[in-house]
Amino acid sequence: CAMTLEYGRWPDPGQLVKLRLGHSDSEEIRRLLGEPTGKGEGRMPDFPDTATVWSYEYQRVSASTASEVEINLLMVFLKDGVYQGHFWFEADDEAQLSGVTP
């Protein structure tokens, strides 16, 4: 029996080029990328202080004898509500499920 689990929503990565470093505000980010799946505080090496971090996350796991795993994570950094940069991580791999014999 195969089952697929999904979490989150992945924004259109083509919209990232429309963000203007030091100019785009939180409303423009929302309009281009949608509502983030998470919000918090974090640090980047070039920032002397913490920055607001919006996260956009999408995960898909297909479970069978071997598991297909897809993880997408976009973190958008803001200072005083203005875009300061982003970090994008994407992984697509197969992993063996624990306790499952092929």
GROMACS elastic network, one bead per residue, 0.5 to 0.9 nm:
[ bonds ]
;  ai    aj funct       b0    kb
    1    63     6  0.83419   500
    1    64     6  0.66874   500
    2    62     6  0.69776   500
    2    63     6  0.56242   500
    2    64     6  0.50568   500
    2    65     6  0.86332   500
    3    61     6  0.82083   500
    3    62     6  0.57571   500
    3    63     6  0.52995   500
    3    64     6  0.71037   500
    4    60     6  0.68902   500
    4    61     6  0.55438   500
    4    63     6  0.61355   500
    5    59     6  0.79625   500
    5    60     6  0.56103   500
    5    61     6  0.52308   500
    5    62     6  0.64655   500
    5    63     6  0.81278   500
    6     9     6  0.88643   500
    6    58     6  0.73726   500
    6    59     6  0.55904   500
    6    61     6  0.65842   500
    6    62     6  0.87878   500
    7    57     6  0.76925   500
    7    58     6  0.55807   500
    7    59     6  0.51619   500
    7    60     6  0.65822   500
    8    37     6  0.67783   500
    8    56     6  0.75867   500
    8    57     6  0.55086   500
    8    59     6  0.66318   500
    8    60     6  0.89694   500
    9    36     6  0.88960   500
    9    37     6  0.79015   500
    9    56     6  0.72188   500
    9    57     6  0.63945   500
    9    58     6  0.52312   500
    9    59     6  0.83771   500
   10    13     6  0.82533   500
   10    33     6  0.86513   500
   10    56     6  0.65723   500
   10    57     6  0.62774   500
   10    58     6  0.53820   500
   10    59     6  0.88475   500
   10    72     6  0.72690   500
   10    73     6  0.82968   500
   10    74     6  0.85845   500
   11    14     6  0.86759   500
   11    15     6  0.80397   500
   11    32     6  0.82851   500
   11    33     6  0.52672   500
   11    34     6  0.68898   500
   11    56     6  0.73259   500
   11    57     6  0.87976   500
   11    74     6  0.88216   500
   12    15     6  0.57977   500
   12    16     6  0.79009   500
   12    32     6  0.82197   500
   12    33     6  0.67552   500
   13    16     6  0.55621   500
   13    17     6  0.81259   500
   13    33     6  0.82321   500
   14    17     6  0.63049   500
   14    18     6  0.79545   500
   15    18     6  0.54531   500
   15    19     6  0.72722   500
   15    32     6  0.58915   500
   15    33     6  0.68060   500
   16    19     6  0.54985   500
   16    20     6  0.88696   500
   16    29     6  0.88879   500
   16    32     6  0.79054   500
   16    33     6  0.79615   500
   16    86     6  0.87762   500
   17    20     6  0.77798   500
   18    24     6  0.87827   500
   18    32     6  0.80133   500
   19    23     6  0.80091   500
   19    24     6  0.58066   500
   19    25     6  0.88723   500
   19    28     6  0.79631   500
   19    29     6  0.71741   500
   19    32     6  0.82827   500
   19    83     6  0.74400   500
   19    85     6  0.87501   500
   20    23     6  0.53082   500
   20    24     6  0.51450   500
   20    25     6  0.88542   500
   20    83     6  0.70780   500
   20    84     6  0.85805   500
   20    85     6  0.88375   500
   21    24     6  0.65940   500
   21    82     6  0.80617   500
   21    83     6  0.56233   500
   21    84     6  0.55294   500
   21    85     6  0.64214   500
   22    25     6  0.83639   500
   22    78     6  0.88357   500
   22    79     6  0.87495   500
   22    82     6  0.59688   500
   22    83     6  0.54968   500
   22    84     6  0.57161   500
   22    85     6  0.84622   500
   23    82     6  0.61406   500
   23    83     6  0.64655   500
   23    84     6  0.85178   500
   24    27     6  0.80996   500
   24    28     6  0.59902   500
   24    29     6  0.68415   500
   24    81     6  0.85794   500
   24    82     6  0.57467   500
   24    83     6  0.53857   500
   24    84     6  0.87008   500
   25    28     6  0.54100   500
   25    29     6  0.63653   500
   25    30     6  0.87899   500
   25    78     6  0.82652   500
   25    80     6  0.88941   500
   25    81     6  0.56599   500
   25    83     6  0.60328   500
   26    29     6  0.50236   500
   26    30     6  0.61639   500
   26    31     6  0.85916   500
   26    78     6  0.78568   500
   26    81     6  0.54404   500
   26    82     6  0.62818   500
   26    83     6  0.72900   500
   27    30     6  0.50824   500
   27    31     6  0.61397   500
   27    32     6  0.86755   500
   27    81     6  0.87623   500
   28    32     6  0.61668   500
   28    33     6  0.84598   500
   29    32     6  0.52109   500
   29    33     6  0.57847   500
   29    34     6  0.72563   500
   29    35     6  0.86264   500
   29    76     6  0.88707   500
   29    83     6  0.79157   500
   30    33     6  0.52997   500
   30    35     6  0.55739   500
   30    36     6  0.77641   500
   31    34     6  0.56967   500
   31    35     6  0.82399   500
   33    36     6  0.78213   500
   33    56     6  0.85814   500
   34    56     6  0.89092   500
   35    38     6  0.87200   500
   35    54     6  0.89097   500
   35    56     6  0.81996   500
   36    39     6  0.70276   500
   36    54     6  0.58282   500
   36    55     6  0.55254   500
   36    56     6  0.51106   500
   36    57     6  0.80899   500
   37    54     6  0.76404   500
   37    55     6  0.58363   500
   37    56     6  0.52338   500
   37    57     6  0.63751   500
   37    58     6  0.89962   500
   38    53     6  0.82361   500
   38    54     6  0.58515   500
   38    56     6  0.68368   500
   38    57     6  0.82328   500
   39    52     6  0.73477   500
   39    53     6  0.56853   500
   39    55     6  0.61270   500
   40    51     6  0.85037   500
   40    52     6  0.58675   500
   40    53     6  0.51667   500
   40    54     6  0.65855   500
   40    55     6  0.82766   500
   41    50     6  0.62343   500
   41    51     6  0.55757   500
   41    53     6  0.53024   500
   41    54     6  0.84340   500
   41    77     6  0.88138   500
   42    49     6  0.87202   500
   42    50     6  0.52968   500
   42    51     6  0.54436   500
   42    52     6  0.64103   500
   42    53     6  0.61490   500
   42    77     6  0.81938   500
   43    46     6  0.83654   500
   43    47     6  0.64920   500
   43    48     6  0.80908   500
   43    49     6  0.68725   500
   43    51     6  0.59941   500
   43    52     6  0.85983   500
   43    53     6  0.87145   500
   43    77     6  0.87780   500
   44    47     6  0.53682   500
   44    48     6  0.82401   500
   44    49     6  0.85644   500
   44    50     6  0.76897   500
   44    51     6  0.78338   500
   44    77     6  0.84724   500
   45    48     6  0.77566   500
   47    50     6  0.68803   500
   47    51     6  0.76253   500
   50    79     6  0.82413   500
   51    77     6  0.61521   500
   51    78     6  0.57330   500
   51    79     6  0.53248   500
   51    80     6  0.81294   500
   51    84     6  0.86421   500
   52    76     6  0.81835   500
   52    77     6  0.57623   500
   52    78     6  0.50616   500
   52    79     6  0.62021   500
   52    80     6  0.79881   500
   52    81     6  0.78952   500
   53    75     6  0.62623   500
   53    76     6  0.55664   500
   53    78     6  0.63362   500
   53    79     6  0.89693   500
   53    86     6  0.89748   500
   54    74     6  0.81388   500
   54    75     6  0.56128   500
   54    76     6  0.50945   500
   54    77     6  0.65888   500
   54    78     6  0.79864   500
   55    73     6  0.70158   500
   55    74     6  0.56596   500
   55    76     6  0.63717   500
   55    77     6  0.89579   500
   56    72     6  0.80145   500
   56    73     6  0.58225   500
   56    74     6  0.50197   500
   56    75     6  0.64145   500
   56    76     6  0.82329   500
   57    71     6  0.76388   500
   57    72     6  0.57197   500
   57    74     6  0.64427   500
   57    75     6  0.86100   500
   58    70     6  0.79540   500
   58    71     6  0.59763   500
   58    72     6  0.51544   500
   58    73     6  0.66376   500
   59    69     6  0.75009   500
   59    70     6  0.55942   500
   59    72     6  0.63816   500
   59    73     6  0.86037   500
   60    68     6  0.79111   500
   60    69     6  0.59050   500
   60    70     6  0.51101   500
   60    71     6  0.66744   500
   61    67     6  0.66709   500
   61    68     6  0.56560   500
   61    70     6  0.64507   500
   61    71     6  0.86718   500
   62    66     6  0.83237   500
   62    67     6  0.54489   500
   62    68     6  0.50864   500
   62    69     6  0.66489   500
   62    70     6  0.88957   500
   63    66     6  0.66813   500
   63    68     6  0.69074   500
   63    69     6  0.87893   500
   63    97     6  0.79353   500
   64    67     6  0.58156   500
   64    68     6  0.84839   500
   64    97     6  0.81965   500
   64   100     6  0.87659   500
   65    96     6  0.73307   500
   65    97     6  0.69701   500
   65   100     6  0.63070   500
   65   101     6  0.70001   500
   65   102     6  0.56380   500
   66    94     6  0.66806   500
   66    95     6  0.61537   500
   66    96     6  0.50952   500
   66    97     6  0.62283   500
   66   100     6  0.83251   500
   66   102     6  0.77806   500
   67    93     6  0.83852   500
   67    94     6  0.54654   500
   67    95     6  0.51958   500
   67    96     6  0.59752   500
   67    97     6  0.62878   500
   68    92     6  0.74699   500
   68    93     6  0.59251   500
   68    95     6  0.64619   500
   68    96     6  0.88340   500
   69    91     6  0.77423   500
   69    92     6  0.57418   500
   69    93     6  0.53781   500
   69    94     6  0.58706   500
   69    95     6  0.71128   500
   70    90     6  0.76244   500
   70    91     6  0.56601   500
   70    93     6  0.65781   500
   70    94     6  0.87004   500
   71    89     6  0.78506   500
   71    90     6  0.56985   500
   71    91     6  0.51315   500
   71    92     6  0.64829   500
   71    93     6  0.89429   500
   72    88     6  0.75901   500
   72    89     6  0.57663   500
   72    91     6  0.64757   500
   72    92     6  0.86323   500
   73    87     6  0.80355   500
   73    88     6  0.57826   500
   73    89     6  0.50425   500
   73    90     6  0.63507   500
   73    91     6  0.89934   500
   74    86     6  0.70079   500
   74    87     6  0.57339   500
   74    89     6  0.63373   500
   74    90     6  0.85370   500
   75    85     6  0.86043   500
   75    86     6  0.54487   500
   75    87     6  0.51077   500
   75    88     6  0.64261   500
   75    89     6  0.86512   500
   76    83     6  0.73711   500
   76    84     6  0.76995   500
   76    85     6  0.61227   500
   76    87     6  0.65950   500
   76    88     6  0.86600   500
   77    82     6  0.82817   500
   77    83     6  0.60909   500
   77    84     6  0.53239   500
   77    85     6  0.53962   500
   77    86     6  0.57100   500
   77    87     6  0.82651   500
   78    81     6  0.54446   500
   78    82     6  0.50116   500
   78    84     6  0.51785   500
   78    85     6  0.73868   500
   78    86     6  0.89342   500
   79    82     6  0.52985   500
   79    83     6  0.67479   500
   79    84     6  0.65356   500
   80    83     6  0.87033   500
   83    86     6  0.83451   500
   96    99     6  0.88236   500
   96   100     6  0.76643   500
   97   100     6  0.56747   500
   97   101     6  0.85237   500
   98   101     6  0.85738   500
